[in-house]
Amino acid sequence: MHPSRGGNDAADALLLEMYGAAARADGNHPDGRYCFVTLNVRDFSVVGDDLRLPHPDCAEFFTGPRSPYFISCRQR
């Protein structure tokens, strides 16, 4: 991910890890659905590309329609 942009890097990383753990824990449950919404595109989105896509370092958390990645609460 990108170099530090401020004092929230550890908190952001922790939130992402918690999201991933929750999504993996319910991954086989038929009703398990999660979404990750962030304004932190500098750390979590693809570099220099479509910001709506997760960065390759965290893309594993956002596979399939039951675990999407968003940079806005507005629908696409």
A tleap script that builds the chain and sets N, CA, C and O, in Angstrom:
source leaprc.protein.ff14SB
mol = sequence {
  NMET HIE PRO SER ARG GLY GLY ASN ASP ALA
  ALA ASP ALA LEU LEU LEU GLU MET TYR GLY
  ALA ALA ALA ARG ALA ASP GLY ASN HIE PRO
  ASP GLY ARG TYR CYS PHE VAL THR LEU ASN
  VAL ARG ASP PHE SER VAL VAL GLY ASP ASP
  LEU ARG LEU PRO HIE PRO ASP CYS ALA GLU
  PHE PHE THR GLY PRO ARG SER PRO TYR PHE
  ILE SER CYS ARG GLN CARG
}
set mol.1.N position { 0.829 -1.172 0.000 }
set mol.1.CA position { 0.000 0.000 0.000 }
set mol.1.C position { 0.876 1.238 0.000 }
set mol.1.O position { 2.103 1.144 0.047 }
set mol.2.N position { 0.255 2.372 -0.051 }
set mol.2.CA position { 0.960 3.639 -0.193 }
set mol.2.C position { 1.663 4.062 1.088 }
set mol.2.O position { 1.340 3.576 2.172 }
set mol.3.N position { 2.624 4.970 0.958 }
set mol.3.CA position { 3.257 5.519 2.157 }
set mol.3.C position { 2.226 6.191 3.052 }
set mol.3.O position { 1.134 6.544 2.607 }
set mol.4.N position { 2.576 6.356 4.274 }
set mol.4.CA position { 1.675 6.918 5.280 }
set mol.4.C position { 1.085 8.248 4.843 }
set mol.4.O position { 1.783 9.089 4.276 }
set mol.5.N position { -0.195 8.436 5.107 }
set mol.5.CA position { -0.848 9.701 4.801 }
set mol.5.C position { -1.289 10.413 6.065 }
set mol.5.O position { -1.908 11.475 5.998 }
set mol.6.N position { -0.980 9.845 7.204 }
set mol.6.CA position { -1.399 10.463 8.452 }
set mol.6.C position { -1.361 9.461 9.578 }
set mol.6.O position { -0.721 8.415 9.472 }
set mol.7.N position { -2.047 9.783 10.655 }
set mol.7.CA position { -1.996 8.954 11.842 }
set mol.7.C position { -2.993 7.829 11.900 }
set mol.7.O position { -3.098 7.176 12.938 }
set mol.8.N position { -3.729 7.566 10.846 }
set mol.8.CA position { -4.782 6.556 10.896 }
set mol.8.C position { -4.407 5.238 10.230 }
set mol.8.O position { -5.262 4.363 10.094 }
set mol.9.N position { -3.171 5.074 9.818 }
set mol.9.CA position { -2.786 3.865 9.095 }
set mol.9.C position { -3.042 2.595 9.896 }
set mol.9.O position { -3.584 1.629 9.359 }
set mol.10.N position { -2.666 2.578 11.156 }
set mol.10.CA position { -2.858 1.379 11.983 }
set mol.10.C position { -4.343 1.100 12.178 }
set mol.10.O position { -4.768 -0.054 12.112 }
set mol.11.N position { -5.131 2.134 12.416 }
set mol.11.CA position { -6.568 1.952 12.601 }
set mol.11.C position { -7.216 1.448 11.316 }
set mol.11.O position { -8.063 0.556 11.358 }
set mol.12.N position { -6.824 2.012 10.174 }
set mol.12.CA position { -7.369 1.564 8.895 }
set mol.12.C position { -7.019 0.104 8.630 }
set mol.12.O position { -7.868 -0.677 8.200 }
set mol.13.N position { -5.772 -0.260 8.888 }
set mol.13.CA position { -5.349 -1.649 8.681 }
set mol.13.C position { -6.117 -2.597 9.597 }
set mol.13.O position { -6.489 -3.695 9.184 }
set mol.14.N position { -6.351 -2.182 10.822 }
set mol.14.CA position { -7.104 -3.007 11.769 }
set mol.14.C position { -8.545 -3.195 11.301 }
set mol.14.O position { -9.078 -4.303 11.364 }
set mol.15.N position { -9.172 -2.129 10.838 }
set mol.15.CA position { -10.542 -2.249 10.326 }
set mol.15.C position { -10.614 -3.220 9.150 }
set mol.15.O position { -11.531 -4.036 9.062 }
set mol.16.N position { -9.643 -3.123 8.251 }
set mol.16.CA position { -9.627 -4.026 7.110 }
set mol.16.C position { -9.439 -5.478 7.546 }
set mol.16.O position { -10.102 -6.372 7.021 }
set mol.17.N position { -8.553 -5.714 8.490 }
set mol.17.CA position { -8.334 -7.083 8.991 }
set mol.17.C position { -9.577 -7.619 9.693 }
set mol.17.O position { -9.913 -8.794 9.543 }
set mol.18.N position { -10.259 -6.773 10.456 }
set mol.18.CA position { -11.499 -7.187 11.127 }
set mol.18.C position { -12.576 -7.523 10.100 }
set mol.18.O position { -13.301 -8.506 10.254 }
set mol.19.N position { -12.678 -6.716 9.068 }
set mol.19.CA position { -13.630 -6.982 7.994 }
set mol.19.C position { -13.325 -8.340 7.350 }
set mol.19.O position { -14.217 -9.169 7.171 }
set mol.20.N position { -12.065 -8.547 7.011 }
set mol.20.CA position { -11.667 -9.798 6.380 }
set mol.20.C position { -11.958 -11.003 7.253 }
set mol.20.O position { -12.423 -12.031 6.760 }
set mol.21.N position { -11.690 -10.887 8.543 }
set mol.21.CA position { -11.947 -12.001 9.466 }
set mol.21.C position { -13.440 -12.312 9.541 }
set mol.21.O position { -13.834 -13.478 9.542 }
set mol.22.N position { -14.265 -11.276 9.603 }
set mol.22.CA position { -15.717 -11.485 9.675 }
set mol.22.C position { -16.244 -12.094 8.382 }
set mol.22.O position { -17.068 -13.007 8.415 }
set mol.23.N position { -15.773 -11.595 7.251 }
set mol.23.CA position { -16.230 -12.115 5.962 }
set mol.23.C position { -15.799 -13.566 5.773 }
set mol.23.O position { -16.568 -14.377 5.257 }
set mol.24.N position { -14.585 -13.900 6.183 }
set mol.24.CA position { -14.117 -15.296 6.064 }
set mol.24.C position { -14.887 -16.213 7.006 }
set mol.24.O position { -15.203 -17.344 6.637 }
set mol.25.N position { -15.190 -15.757 8.199 }
set mol.25.CA position { -15.882 -16.589 9.186 }
set mol.25.C position { -17.269 -16.986 8.697 }
set mol.25.O position { -17.717 -18.102 8.958 }
set mol.26.N position { -17.949 -16.098 7.999 }
set mol.26.CA position { -19.291 -16.387 7.492 }
set mol.26.C position { -19.286 -16.746 6.016 }
set mol.26.O position { -20.347 -16.808 5.395 }
set mol.27.N position { -18.115 -16.983 5.446 }
set mol.27.CA position { -17.985 -17.224 4.015 }
set mol.27.C position { -18.828 -18.355 3.477 }
set mol.27.O position { -19.238 -18.307 2.317 }
set mol.28.N position { -19.099 -19.359 4.263 }
set mol.28.CA position { -19.883 -20.498 3.790 }
set mol.28.C position { -21.354 -20.407 4.166 }
set mol.28.O position { -22.150 -21.258 3.769 }
set mol.29.N position { -21.718 -19.395 4.919 }
set mol.29.CA position { -23.117 -19.221 5.303 }
set mol.29.C position { -23.881 -18.623 4.116 }
set mol.29.O position { -23.441 -17.625 3.546 }
set mol.30.N position { -25.015 -19.218 3.736 }
set mol.30.CA position { -25.723 -18.750 2.541 }
set mol.30.C position { -26.221 -17.308 2.641 }
set mol.30.O position { -26.405 -16.653 1.616 }
set mol.31.N position { -26.440 -16.810 3.843 }
set mol.31.CA position { -26.925 -15.440 4.013 }
set mol.31.C position { -25.813 -14.459 4.363 }
set mol.31.O position { -26.082 -13.275 4.568 }
set mol.32.N position { -24.577 -14.925 4.435 }
set mol.32.CA position { -23.468 -14.057 4.814 }
set mol.32.C position { -23.153 -13.032 3.730 }
set mol.32.O position { -22.737 -13.393 2.629 }
set mol.33.N position { -23.352 -11.750 4.045 }
set mol.33.CA position { -23.059 -10.665 3.111 }
set mol.33.C position { -22.391 -9.534 3.874 }
set mol.33.O position { -22.802 -9.173 4.977 }
set mol.34.N position { -21.357 -8.988 3.265 }
set mol.34.CA position { -20.610 -7.888 3.859 }
set mol.34.C position { -20.272 -6.887 2.775 }
set mol.34.O position { -20.246 -7.235 1.594 }
set mol.35.N position { -20.015 -5.655 3.160 }
set mol.35.CA position { -19.463 -4.688 2.215 }
set mol.35.C position { -18.528 -3.770 2.995 }
set mol.35.O position { -18.727 -3.513 4.183 }
set mol.36.N position { -17.521 -3.291 2.311 }
set mol.36.CA position { -16.513 -2.416 2.897 }
set mol.36.C position { -16.618 -1.080 2.178 }
set mol.36.O position { -16.435 -1.012 0.963 }
set mol.37.N position { -16.910 -0.019 2.921 }
set mol.37.CA position { -17.036 1.320 2.351 }
set mol.37.C position { -15.951 2.186 2.968 }
set mol.37.O position { -15.837 2.273 4.190 }
set mol.38.N position { -15.156 2.825 2.120 }
set mol.38.CA position { -14.065 3.666 2.609 }
set mol.38.C position { -13.897 4.891 1.727 }
set mol.38.O position { -14.122 4.837 0.518 }
set mol.39.N position { -13.503 5.984 2.339 }
set mol.39.CA position { -13.086 7.165 1.596 }
set mol.39.C position { -11.574 7.171 1.416 }
set mol.39.O position { -11.035 8.016 0.702 }
set mol.40.N position { -10.900 6.247 2.051 }
set mol.40.CA position { -9.445 6.169 2.035 }
set mol.40.C position { -8.972 5.450 0.771 }
set mol.40.O position { -8.444 4.339 0.837 }
set mol.41.N position { -9.165 6.091 -0.367 }
set mol.41.CA position { -8.769 5.485 -1.635 }
set mol.41.C position { -7.250 5.447 -1.795 }
set mol.41.O position { -6.722 4.638 -2.556 }
set mol.42.N position { -6.566 6.308 -1.088 }
set mol.42.CA position { -5.100 6.330 -1.198 }
set mol.42.C position { -4.479 5.036 -0.680 }
set mol.42.O position { -3.486 4.564 -1.233 }
set mol.43.N position { -5.044 4.466 0.361 }
set mol.43.CA position { -4.504 3.241 0.935 }
set mol.43.C position { -5.198 1.975 0.446 }
set mol.43.O position { -4.571 0.917 0.395 }
set mol.44.N position { -6.472 2.056 0.087 }
set mol.44.CA position { -7.234 0.851 -0.187 }
set mol.44.C position { -7.585 0.617 -1.658 }
set mol.44.O position { -7.995 -0.489 -2.010 }
set mol.45.N position { -7.439 1.614 -2.524 }
set mol.45.CA position { -7.809 1.450 -3.938 }
set mol.45.C position { -6.583 1.216 -4.814 }
set mol.45.O position { -5.447 1.451 -4.404 }
set mol.46.N position { -6.846 0.746 -6.034 }
set mol.46.CA position { -5.798 0.512 -7.017 }
set mol.46.C position { -5.065 1.829 -7.290 }
set mol.46.O position { -5.697 2.878 -7.414 }
set mol.47.N position { -3.759 1.773 -7.382 }
set mol.47.CA position { -2.948 2.964 -7.619 }
set mol.47.C position { -3.072 3.408 -9.070 }
set mol.47.O position { -2.826 2.625 -9.988 }
set mol.48.N position { -3.457 4.679 -9.278 }
set mol.48.CA position { -3.484 5.254 -10.613 }
set mol.48.C position { -4.428 4.590 -11.580 }
set mol.48.O position { -4.211 4.660 -12.790 }
set mol.49.N position { -5.450 3.961 -11.098 }
set mol.49.CA position { -6.389 3.252 -11.967 }
set mol.49.C position { -7.801 3.590 -11.510 }
set mol.49.O position { -8.044 4.688 -11.011 }
set mol.50.N position { -8.706 2.682 -11.670 }
set mol.50.CA position { -10.093 2.868 -11.262 }
set mol.50.C position { -10.170 2.788 -9.738 }
set mol.50.O position { -10.014 1.710 -9.166 }
set mol.51.N position { -10.407 3.910 -9.086 }
set mol.51.CA position { -10.423 3.955 -7.621 }
set mol.51.C position { -11.518 3.088 -7.011 }
set mol.51.O position { -11.493 2.808 -5.812 }
set mol.52.N position { -12.466 2.669 -7.817 }
set mol.52.CA position { -13.535 1.801 -7.308 }
set mol.52.C position { -13.059 0.372 -7.104 }
set mol.52.O position { -13.801 -0.455 -6.573 }
set mol.53.N position { -11.834 0.067 -7.517 }
set mol.53.CA position { -11.270 -1.276 -7.360 }
set mol.53.C position { -10.335 -1.317 -6.165 }
set mol.53.O position { -9.582 -0.371 -5.936 }
set mol.54.N position { -10.371 -2.405 -5.397 }
set mol.54.CA position { -9.473 -2.495 -4.243 }
set mol.54.C position { -8.014 -2.679 -4.666 }
set mol.54.O position { -7.723 -3.232 -5.726 }
set mol.55.N position { -7.130 -2.214 -3.833 }
set mol.55.CA position { -5.690 -2.383 -4.047 }
set mol.55.C position { -5.377 -3.876 -4.065 }
set mol.55.O position { -6.000 -4.634 -3.321 }
set mol.56.N position { -4.428 -4.325 -4.895 }
set mol.56.CA position { -4.094 -5.760 -4.948 }
set mol.56.C position { -3.701 -6.354 -3.590 }
set mol.56.O position { -3.905 -7.545 -3.358 }
set mol.57.N position { -3.143 -5.540 -2.697 }
set mol.57.CA position { -2.753 -6.048 -1.381 }
set mol.57.C position { -3.948 -6.456 -0.522 }
set mol.57.O position { -3.796 -7.250 0.406 }
set mol.58.N position { -5.130 -5.925 -0.819 }
set mol.58.CA position { -6.307 -6.281 -0.017 }
set mol.58.C position { -7.449 -6.833 -0.861 }
set mol.58.O position { -8.547 -7.049 -0.347 }
set mol.59.N position { -7.206 -7.064 -2.146 }
set mol.59.CA position { -8.262 -7.540 -3.051 }
set mol.59.C position { -8.845 -8.889 -2.626 }
set mol.59.O position { -9.995 -9.191 -2.943 }
set mol.60.N position { -8.068 -9.693 -1.919 }
set mol.60.CA position { -8.548 -11.019 -1.499 }
set mol.60.C position { -9.787 -10.937 -0.615 }
set mol.60.O position { -10.549 -11.900 -0.534 }
set mol.61.N position { -9.999 -9.799 0.050 }
set mol.61.CA position { -11.166 -9.636 0.926 }
set mol.61.C position { -12.442 -9.362 0.136 }
set mol.61.O position { -13.541 -9.481 0.677 }
set mol.62.N position { -12.307 -8.996 -1.133 }
set mol.62.CA position { -13.453 -8.521 -1.913 }
set mol.62.C position { -13.693 -9.384 -3.144 }
set mol.62.O position { -13.714 -8.890 -4.272 }
set mol.63.N position { -13.871 -10.655 -2.916 }
set mol.63.CA position { -14.120 -11.570 -4.018 }
set mol.63.C position { -15.593 -11.943 -4.040 }
set mol.63.O position { -16.156 -12.349 -3.024 }
set mol.64.N position { -16.192 -11.808 -5.167 }
set mol.64.CA position { -17.581 -12.204 -5.321 }
set mol.64.C position { -18.562 -11.137 -4.882 }
set mol.64.O position { -18.177 -10.142 -4.268 }
set mol.65.N position { -19.820 -11.346 -5.196 }
set mol.65.CA position { -20.858 -10.352 -4.903 }
set mol.65.C position { -21.230 -10.252 -3.421 }
set mol.65.O position { -21.919 -9.314 -3.020 }
set mol.66.N position { -20.784 -11.202 -2.613 }
set mol.66.CA position { -21.150 -11.182 -1.195 }
set mol.66.C position { -20.163 -10.388 -0.351 }
set mol.66.O position { -20.332 -10.292 0.865 }
set mol.67.N position { -19.130 -9.814 -0.978 }
set mol.67.CA position { -18.139 -9.028 -0.253 }
set mol.67.C position { -17.585 -7.927 -1.164 }
set mol.67.O position { -16.421 -7.983 -1.560 }
set mol.68.N position { -18.412 -6.922 -1.501 }
set mol.68.CA position { -17.963 -5.872 -2.408 }
set mol.68.C position { -17.169 -4.764 -1.704 }
set mol.68.O position { -17.199 -4.632 -0.480 }
set mol.69.N position { -16.470 -3.985 -2.505 }
set mol.69.CA position { -15.664 -2.851 -2.074 }
set mol.69.C position { -16.282 -1.577 -2.656 }
set mol.69.O position { -16.549 -1.503 -3.855 }
set mol.70.N position { -16.507 -0.584 -1.806 }
set mol.70.CA position { -17.108 0.678 -2.253 }
set mol.70.C position { -16.298 1.856 -1.750 }
set mol.70.O position { -15.673 1.789 -0.692 }
set mol.71.N position { -16.313 2.952 -2.529 }
set mol.71.CA position { -15.682 4.193 -2.090 }
set mol.71.C position { -16.731 5.268 -1.870 }
set mol.71.O position { -16.399 6.438 -1.678 }
set mol.72.N position { -18.000 4.870 -1.897 }
set mol.72.CA position { -19.107 5.789 -1.671 }
set mol.72.C position { -20.324 4.977 -1.240 }
set mol.72.O position { -20.439 3.795 -1.565 }
set mol.73.N position { -21.211 5.607 -0.522 }
set mol.73.CA position { -22.458 4.929 -0.146 }
set mol.73.C position { -23.491 5.013 -1.258 }
set mol.73.O position { -24.530 4.356 -1.192 }
set mol.74.N position { -23.215 5.817 -2.276 }
set mol.74.CA position { -24.097 5.901 -3.430 }
set mol.74.C position { -23.929 4.667 -4.294 }
set mol.74.O position { -22.828 4.132 -4.420 }
set mol.75.N position { -25.017 4.222 -4.884 }
set mol.75.CA position { -24.937 3.051 -5.749 }
set mol.75.C position { -24.247 3.415 -7.053 }
set mol.75.O position { -24.322 4.553 -7.516 }
set mol.76.N position { -23.575 2.434 -7.635 }
set mol.76.CA position { -22.867 2.647 -8.906 }
set mol.76.C position { -23.818 2.790 -10.045 }
set mol.76.O position { -23.392 2.975 -11.185 }
savepdb mol mol.pdb
quit
